[in-house]
């Protein structure tokens, strides 16, 4: 579904990614782990089309199209979704407005209130501004709500587990598991093995200094938990 070939990128002139290679397969959950500063969030932002990051080399192909030639909204319409590590507040735009307009633009249909109920999001949040006054856990659940309604082919979740208590993490994980099908894929960025107690990965990739340095199965997370990245 996604193929990254020798991708290099920088931020404000500082190199972050250094010839990264990665293949994301349809129907699979890929987990990206690595120390702080390895380039995990940089990779996620580049895939989403964030303008602050400059691609200096390499290729990215998504569903047979050159992803780097597409605007962020074109990537979204093609089936790419990103859940942010730090979801922003958007005053003046309600959840209802955003979800209904986005679903219309994507050509998707879904029951918003039913999806909110499954994620234990209170109904009054529907008519509140996006993420305004939300706790960290509520913001993350709101992102998973978007994912469940937009039905992306590839979802990138950037440290969705950060700042979540055990109950919120379980709810988020249930939402992620509910969207898994043989036709879509998930790239999950995390520091912690605990989330993988709820979401079973097919592949774990270890990233360091802007490259993938090791790939393995679910057992690799336990090794990292025990021994660290060094």
C-alpha positions in Angstrom: 0.0 0.0 0.0 2.8 2.4 0.9 6.5 2.2 -0.2 9.1 4.6 1.0 12.4 4.4 -0.9 15.6 6.1 0.4 13.7 9.0 1.9 15.8 11.9 3.2 14.4 15.1 4.8 15.3 18.1 6.9 13.7 20.7 9.1 15.1 24.3 9.0 18.2 22.9 7.3 18.9 20.2 9.8 18.8 16.6 8.4 16.3 14.3 10.2 15.6 11.4 7.8 18.7 9.7 6.2 17.8 7.3 3.5 14.8 5.7 5.2 13.2 2.6 3.6 9.8 1.1 4.6 7.0 -0.9 3.1 3.5 -0.8 4.6 1.4 -3.8 3.6 -2.3 -4.0 3.2 -4.2 -5.6 6.0 -1.3 -5.2 8.4 -0.5 -3.2 11.6 3.0 -1.8 11.5 4.5 -0.3 14.7 7.3 2.2 14.6 9.5 2.5 17.7 12.7 4.3 18.5 14.3 6.8 20.9 13.4 10.5 21.0 14.8 12.4 18.0 14.9 9.3 15.8 12.6 10.9 13.2 9.4 9.1 13.9 7.1 12.1 14.0 9.0 13.7 11.2 8.2 10.7 9.0 4.5 10.9 10.0 4.3 14.7 9.2 6.1 14.2 5.8 3.6 11.5 4.8 0.7 13.8 5.8 2.2 16.7 3.8 3.3 19.1 6.6 4.9 22.1 4.8 7.6 22.7 7.5 9.5 19.6 6.4 11.7 19.6 3.3 12.1 16.3 1.4 15.7 16.3 0.1 15.7 12.9 -1.6 13.9 9.6 -2.1 10.4 8.5 -3.2 7.1 7.7 -1.5 4.4 5.7 -3.3 0.9 5.4 -1.9 -1.6 3.1 -3.7 0.5 3.5 -6.9 0.7 7.3 -6.8 3.6 9.6 -6.0 2.6 10.9 -2.6 5.1 13.7 -2.5 3.4 15.4 -5.5 0.1 15.6 -3.7 -1.3 18.3 -1.5 -2.4 17.3 2.0 -6.1 17.4 1.1 -5.4 15.2 -1.9 -3.6 12.7 0.3 -6.6 12.6 2.6 -9.0 12.0 -0.3 -6.8 9.2 -1.5 -7.2 7.5 1.8 -4.4 8.8 4.1 -5.3 9.8 7.7 -3.0 11.1 10.5 -3.8 11.3 14.2 -1.5 13.9 15.7 0.7 13.5 18.8 -0.6 16.9 20.0 -4.1 17.5 18.6 -4.7 21.2 18.2 -7.8 23.2 19.3 -9.9 24.9 16.6 -12.1 27.5 18.2 -15.3 28.3 16.3 -15.5 25.0 14.4 -17.7 22.4 16.1 -17.0 18.7 15.9 -20.3 18.3 14.1 -19.4 20.8 11.4 -16.0 19.4 10.9 -17.1 15.7 10.8 -20.0 16.3 8.5 -18.1 18.4 6.1 -15.1 16.1 6.0 -17.2 13.0 5.5 -19.0 14.7 2.6 -15.6 15.7 1.0 -14.3 12.2 1.4 -17.6 10.6 0.1 -18.0 8.7 3.3 -21.2 7.8 5.3 -21.4 6.9 9.0 -23.4 7.3 12.2 -21.5 10.0 14.2 -23.5 9.5 17.4 -23.1 5.7 17.3 -19.4 6.0 16.8 -19.2 8.5 19.7 -21.0 6.1 21.9 -18.6 3.3 21.1 -15.7 5.5 22.1 -17.4 6.7 25.2 -17.4 10.4 24.0 -20.2 12.4 25.5 -22.9 13.7 23.1 -22.4 17.3 24.1 -18.9 17.2 22.7 -20.5 17.1 19.2 -21.5 20.8 19.3 -18.3 22.0 21.1 -15.4 23.5 19.2 -12.8 20.9 18.1 -10.7 19.9 21.0 -11.3 23.2 22.9 -11.2 22.5 26.6 -10.8 18.8 26.0 -8.5 16.7 28.2 -5.6 14.9 26.6 -7.5 11.6 26.6 -10.6 13.3 25.1 -8.5 14.8 22.3 -7.1 11.4 21.5 -10.5 9.8 21.5 -11.7 12.5 19.2 -9.0 11.7 16.7 -10.0 8.0 16.8 -13.6 9.1 16.2 -12.5 10.9 13.1 -10.6 7.8 11.9 -13.5 5.5 12.5 -15.8 7.8 10.4 -13.4 8.7 7.6 -12.5 5.0 7.1 -8.9 5.6 5.7 -6.9 3.1 3.7 -3.9 4.0 5.7 -4.0 5.5 9.2 -0.9 7.0 10.9 -1.2 7.3 14.6 1.5 9.4 16.2 1.9 8.4 19.9 -1.9 8.1 20.4 -1.1 6.5 23.7 0.8 9.4 25.2 -1.1 11.0 28.2 -3.7 8.3 28.4 -4.7 6.4 31.5 -5.3 2.6 31.3 -9.1 3.0 30.7 -8.7 5.6 28.0 -5.9 3.5 26.3 -8.2 0.5 26.2 -11.0 2.5 24.7 -8.7 4.0 22.0 -7.3 0.5 21.3 -10.8 -0.9 20.8 -11.5 1.9 18.4 -8.3 1.1 16.4 -9.0 -2.6 16.4 -12.6 -2.0 15.2 -11.3 -0.4 12.0 -8.9 -3.2 11.0 -9.8 -4.9 7.8 -7.9 -6.9 5.2 -8.1 -3.9 2.9 -6.5 -1.1 5.1 -3.3 -0.7 7.1 -2.1 1.0 10.2 1.2 2.7 11.1 1.4 3.1 14.8 4.1 5.2 16.4 4.7 4.5 20.1 7.4 4.4 22.8 5.6 1.9 24.9 5.0 -1.8 24.8 1.8 -1.4 26.9 -0.3 -0.2 24.0 0.7 -3.4 22.1 -1.0 -5.4 24.9 -4.3 -4.2 23.3 -3.3 -3.8 19.6 -1.4 -6.9 18.2 1.1 -5.7 15.6 2.2 -7.7 12.5 5.5 -5.9 12.2 7.7 -3.7 14.5 10.2 -1.4 13.0 13.0 0.2 15.1 14.1 3.6 14.0 17.3 5.4 14.9 19.0 8.4 13.4 16.6 8.8 10.6 16.7 5.1 9.4 14.9 1.8 10.0 17.6 -0.3 11.7 15.7 -3.4 12.5 12.3 -5.1 11.7 10.7 -8.0 13.5 7.5 -9.4 14.8 5.6 -8.6 18.0 8.3 -10.2 20.1 10.7 -7.4 19.3 8.7 -5.0 21.5 9.3 -7.2 24.6 13.0 -7.2 23.8 13.1 -3.4 23.5 11.1 -3.1 26.8 13.7 -5.2 28.5 16.9 -4.1 27.0 16.2 -0.6 25.6 17.4 0.8 22.2 21.1 0.9 22.9 
